[in-house]
Amino acid sequence: MLEGIRVYSDDSVWRHVFQDLGATVVDAPNVLDINIDDLNIKQPITAQELRVCLLRAVEYTDTINKIFGKSVPTLSHLQRLIIVALFCSGGMSVAQLRDVLGYAPGVATNNIEMAISQIRKTVGHEFIQNNNGIYVIGKL
């Protein structure tokens, strides 16, 4: 069922579940593999919900690989989500990013701005640009 998908989890139960489903379970997290621990999967979860989580993770991993090629920098889950959202949308405001990433309306947080700042430090200042309040993917 999950042949060809490489996953990492520190949780022995998840590791067993994914092995039984045919995924390749790796012993150390790698930026090119799906890190199940980073997905924050809420339990209990149905098989269909788990499948959707994995497909989304595979899609976002494929997008990250498309953007960076083989030299994917070490990024947090939030940083990866921001990059994928900006890449797929063509650009978003912080309010739109908050909405897409599931933040409750009206919650005061600077997590997104801090994550963007860290992405710029890691990848380069020109990678994410702010054009009149809209963040867009620039150049590597």
Disulfide bonds with the S-S distance in Angstrom:
none
